[in-house]
Amino acid sequence: IAAGADMVGFARPALYAFLKKGTDGVTALIKCFKQELKTAMLLTGSKNVTALQRATRVYTGELHQWLSAYGWLDEGKQ
């Protein structure tokens, strides 16, 4: 989300979690995603998802090179 995503594909990881550990696995996966989102929001000072989408981001190393090569990096917003 902080990198610009409006949505995320969730079916495949949810299916794998279900096949591995049933509904408990899916529940654990959702809890993990929620915690990761809360952590990202805390670390960026974002009060909501809209604020997270506008958070300052820093890309370095191979990710920066990859994003730049595809023209997906707005140099003024990194």
N, C-alpha and C positions, 0 to 999 in steps of 0.2 A: 504494500500500500504506500509506504513512504517513497518507494521508487517509481510510483505513478500508476500502479495497478488499480483498476476499478472493481475487479472481481478476482476470484481465485478458483481453480479447479479443485474440487474436494472429493469427488466420487471415487477416484482411484485409490487414494490413501485410505478412505473410509472402507472401501471394499476389502483391501488388504488387511486392515485392522480387524474387520469382521471375520474374514476367513481364518485369521490367526488366533483370535481370542474372543470371537463372538461379539455380543453387544457390549460387554465390558471393554473390549478393545476399542470399539468406536467411541465409547464414553471417554476413555482415557485419551484418545486422539483429540477429541473436541476440547477437553480440559487443557491439553498441551497447547493447542492452537490459541485458545483464549489467553493462557498465561503468556505466551510469546507476544501476542498483540498488546497485552497490558504492559509488558516489559518494554516493548518498543515505544509505547506512548509515554511511559514514565521517563525513559532515557532521553526522549526528545522534548519533553515538557508539553506534550500534546494532550489537551483535555478531551478531545474526541477524534473520530476518524478523519473528519475534514481537516482538522489542525495537523494531523499526522501526514496527510497528503501534501501539506504545504511546508512541512518541516525541512530545515536545511539538511542536505545530505552531502556526504563526502565519499567519493569513489576513488580508490587507489589501485595500484598494481594491475593485475590481469583484467579485473572487472572494468576498470577505467579504460584500458586499451580496447577491450571488446566493445563496450558501449560507444566509445568514440568511433571505432571502425564502422559501426552500423549507423552512425549519425543519431544515436538515441540519447546523446548526452547534451543537455542544454548547459553549455559551459558557464552561463551566467547564474545557474541555479544549483550548481553542485556545491 
